[in-house]
Amino acid sequence: MNFQLSEDQRAFAEMANGLFADYCGDDQLRDYDASGAPFMQDLWQQCVTAGLNTVMVPEAQGGLGLGMTELMAVLEQQGRALAMVPLWEPQLTVAALVQFAPAALPQVLDDALSGEAPVALSLQSLSQSRGPSLQLVRAGDGWTLKGQASAVPLGAQANQALLAADAAGQMRLVLVDLTQAGVERTEGMDQHHQSVADLAFDAVPVAATNVLPVEATGWVEQRAIACLAALQLGVTQEQLRRTVEYVSERQQFGRAIGTFQLVAGQMADGYIAVEALRTSVWQLVYRLDANLGAAPQAWATRALANDTGHRAGHMAQHVHGGIGVDITYPAHRFLFWSRALGVALGGTEHHLARLGDWLADNDTLGWKYDAAEDHNNANNTNNTHQEADHATV
């Protein structure tokens, strides 16, 4: 078996890497942090020109019509560069609408393709410990949306947002026009210098065509997990590369600290963790591109990505010593990104609990990936643990 990207996929990743490198040097990142800008708008326009914002948008809608594997390759490079651009959220929204709610597609397609306004995406209601903070309530032929979505990435700049909400015990995705009456936005900035906004909805009317079917929730969540894990993979790789470079040069007791057994062991542990995460991410995107059930693989990948980012981040900061917490030194940015990625869709325990429930309900699971229960794509997005079979093969 060939566990490598194809030549075309590698070329795609190299093109993205070259583009990010032009805009994401340490000095440029420092200037961006101080600018207060919501995201890197000059870089974003270059991404739009190169088509990186439409990797998984079907060709019929003006995109490149590629898969999660190609998007993963781009996002890994984005993570390595710490490139603050909204690459995956708009195109995942478009892809979901194409498949599940084509009547709502015209509302977001122009913004997603042109890049003039970001399309916000937030799935936080799927993992809130106190239950979903957004509710959908039937109102005649349509719905009304009430509640609050906190810290939605680029929620202040977006015209449209795809949000997860509770609809009579079922988690549904809803496309909301953020410019209409009844929507209140409170803008802020998160720890890795991306604009966020708290969105409050006061019985906002929503057309029935803008509420996606239940099966769309798991479909989007699994792909969102893959996107976040690919970013985490890139962030952690570059964090470790820079840390190895540092410990190879930093002298203590007359020798490089990288020659000390404990430090060398920590570097090796970090490398092993990254390669384990890479394997998990690649398996997940393979299954997604092959239209195979991927719910347990997604939950396992999410837990592994969170743990890898957490452990590698602390290790990297520790071996840097005092300079690691100096925000004039670039090491801190990787830790901030890891933390932001780790809270975006629920923590390790949340996803391990879902994986445990799935395993308990599928106690005949075998080693073969084509086992019948492995095709059953559990849409376990709320406390009712509902299941839906999304496999098409």
Sequence and secondary structure as in RCSB ss.txt:
>XXXX:A:sequence
MNFQLSEDQRAFAEMANGLFADYCGDDQLRDYDASGAPFMQDLWQQCVTAGLNTVMVPEAQGGLGLGMTELMAVL
EQQGRALAMVPLWEPQLTVAALVQFAPAALPQVLDDALSGEAPVALSLQSLSQSRGPSLQLVRAGDGWTLKGQAS
AVPLGAQANQALLAADAAGQMRLVLVDLTQAGVERTEGMDQHHQSVADLAFDAVPVAATNVLPVEATGWVEQRAI
ACLAALQLGVTQEQLRRTVEYVSERQQFGRAIGTFQLVAGQMADGYIAVEALRTSVWQLVYRLDANLGAAPQAWA
TRALANDTGHRAGHMAQHVHGGIGVDITYPAHRFLFWSRALGVALGGTEHHLARLGDWLADNDTLGWKYDAAEDH
NNANNTNNTHQEADHATV
>XXXX:A:secstr
   S  HHHHHHHHHHHHHHHHH  HHHHHHHHHH  SS HHHHHHHHHHTGGGTTS GGGTS    HHHHHHHH
HHHHHHT     HHHHHHHHHHHHH GGGTHHHHHHHHH SS EEEE GGGS TT  SEEEEEETTEEEEEEEEE
EEETTTT SEEEEEEEETTEEEEEEEETTSTTEEEEEEE TTS EEEEEEEEEEEE GGGB  THHHHHHHHHHH
HHHHHHHHHHHHHHHHHHHHHHHH EETTEEGGGSHHHHHHHHHHHHHHHHHHHHHHHHHHHHHTT   HHHHHH
HHHHHHHHHHHHHHHHHHHHGGGGG TTSTHHHHHHHHHHHHHTT  HHHHHHHHHHHHHH TT  S TT HHHH
      STT         
